[in-house]
């Protein structure tokens, strides 16, 4: 009976996280036809981590980092997506996301709920090599898509270079090499073409 209760909780969680597919983001897909959702964002970063982990500043546990990235935005099922450059929404982000983490990870059997919550907390703290690299992926992925769509989201929101640099001030903590690549290939060309506003 205990085993049945465990599997029921696991499937309750699995059904609940399907809602991540409905959480829209502001970043467009590479063809610029529509914006990505949180689940697509998570999948993309997971694959990126497997491919790009060699550029981490420090050795990382790839599976741990992938797991962290697959679960870190699940809280947005309750809290909603907070756009990277929405300063007003960022003021309440932490409170909204903490409450969501309690509820969503609380659906799991206790051992798994604690494990996922600990990974989520680790991501938020940005102190371990895995968390730093995960944040680098979380920042580089939308930079890449903005570049692929000729800055479509940046143009729509009137994003300035200073905002992008502030958002990415810790990207190099996870990977100096990927941050330099992203700046040279994704940011700089869009700045030169006026898709990102100069300060």
N, C-alpha and C positions, 0 to 999 in steps of 0.2 A: 504493500500500500504506500509506503514511504517513497519507493521508487517511482510510482505512478504520480504522486504529488510533485516530485522533482521534475519529471518530464513535462507535466502540465505547466509548471511555472516556466520552464524553458520555452515551451511553445507560446505561452502568453507573451513572453518577452519578444520572441521572434515575430509574432504577429504585430506587436506594438511598434517594433522598429521599421516595419514596412511603411509607416507614416513618414519616415525620413525622405522617401521618394517624392513627397508632396511639398517639401520645404524648399522654396525657390531661393536662389542666390542672385546676385547682381551681375555675375560674370557670364558672358555669352559663351556658348559652345563654339568650336573653331570655325564653323560655317556662318556664325553670326546670326542665325535664323531665330534661335531662342536661347533663353538663359538656362544654365545648368541647374540641377537640383542637388541637395546635400548628398544624396546617395551616389550620384555620378561623380561628384567632387571627391568623396571618400575613396571610391574605386580607383579613380585616376591617380590619387596620391599614393595608394597602396602599391600600384604597379610601378610608379615612379621610384618609390623607396627600394623595391627589389632591383631595379635597374641602376639606380644612382647611388646606392649606399657606399660604393667605393670612394665617393667624394666627401664622405663625412669627415669632419676634423678629427674625430676619434672613432675607434672601432665601435660598432653598435650591434645589438641583437636585432637582426632584421625582422624576425617574426614578432617580437615585442613591439617594435616601432610600427609595423604594419597594423597590428591589433589596435594600438593606440590611435592610429589615424582612422581606422574603420569605426571606432566607437566615439571619438572625441566630439563629433557634432550631433550625436543622438539626443543630447539635451535640447537641441533646437526644435525637437518635436513639440515641446512645451514652451520653450523660451523664444522661439522664432529665430531667424537669422538676423544677426546684427551686422549691418554693412560696415566694412572696414573703415569707412570714412564718415560714418554717422556719429559725430561726437555726442549728440544728445542721447541717442539710444545706448551708447557705451556706458553712460552713467548708471544704468540699471542692469546692465548685462550680467554682472557677477551674481547679484541676488537672484535674478531670474534663472540663471543656469544652475546655481547650487540647488535650488528647489526642484528643478527638473531632474538633476542627477539623483537626488534622494528618491524621487518617485520611480523613475525609469529603471535604474539599476536595482532598486528595491523589489522589482517584479521577479528577479531571478532567485534561484536557490541561494541561501546565504553565502556559501563559499564563493560561488561565481559572482554574485553581486558585489562582494567585498573586493574581489580581484579586479573586476571591471572598474569599480569606483576608484580603487588605488591607481590604476593606469590612467584614468581620467584626471585625477588629482596630480599625478606626476606630469602629465602633459601640460596642465595649467601652470605648474610651478616652474617649468623650463630650466630645471637644474641638471638633469641627467643627460648623457650623450644622446640617448634615444629621444628624449623630449625636445632637445635642441634641434636634432635633425628633423623630427616630425614638424616642428614649427617652420623650419626652412622649406619643407615640402608644401606646407599650408600657405606659405607666402609666394614661393616660386610658381606654383601651379596657376594661380590667377594672373600673375605677371605674364606668363607664357600665353595664356588664352587672350589676354588683352592685346598682346602684340599680334597674335594670329588674326584677330578681328579688327586690326587697324585702330586699336584704342577705343572701340565702340562704347564700352561701359565708362571709360575715363572721360570721354567726350560728353556723354549724356549727363554725367554728374559733375562736370567741370573740375575734375581732379587736378591738383597741382603737384609738381615735383616734390615739394616739401612734405606733402601728405604721404606720398609713396615712400620717401626716404624714412619718415618717422615710423610708418607701418613696418618697414623692413630693417629697422635699426638692430634687430637681433638675428636677422637671417644668416649673417656671416658666422654667428656663434655655432650654428649647426654645420655649415659648409662655406668656408671662404671662397672656394673655387666656384661653387654653384652661384653664390651671390655675385661674384665678379662677372660670371657668364651672363646671368640674368640682367645685370646692369648694362653690360655692353650690347647685348642682343635684343633685349625686350624693352628696356626703359629708354636708353639713349636715342635709338632711332625714332621712337615716338615723340620724344622731346624735340628733336630736330625738325620733325614734320608738324609740330604744333598740336599734336593730339593730347599731349600732357601740357598743362599750363606751366610756364616758367614763373618763378616767384620774383 
